Amino acid sequence: MYDSKIRSRQTDLLMQAILCLQTEDEAYRFFEDLCTIAEIKSLTQRLTVACRLREGVRYQDIAHETGASTATISRVNRAKSYGAEGYDLILDRLAGKGLLAPRADNGQKD
């Protein structure tokens, strides 16, 4: 089992709630109730930044395209390189479903 820095009984319940979602519609409903619009947009922006970093896009181009600050891009890149490997896990699964292109680095971790 992964030893998370944020694990608690409350976060376990949140993760189990997310795992109960069965459709995209259910996910929209849950996250619209759970998060503010700004929080959802921020999460969306970070995921988009992770996708673009995976494709090898330059920081400046990502910032222009997404509106993310270079600090946010750097934070996402640091998490991709030294974090819990959550971005890579999800991006690989999305690519496996044909929703994203494969890694620009041919699967090699930074």
HELIX and SHEET records of a PDB file:
HELIX    1   1 ARG A    9  CYS A   20  1                                  12    
HELIX    2   2 GLU A   24  LEU A   34  1                                  11    
HELIX    3   3 ILE A   37  ARG A   54  1                                  18    
HELIX    4   4 TYR A   59  THR A   66  1                                   8    
HELIX    5   5 THR A   70  TYR A   82  1                                  13    
HELIX    6   6 GLY A   86  GLY A   96  1                                  11    
END                                                                             
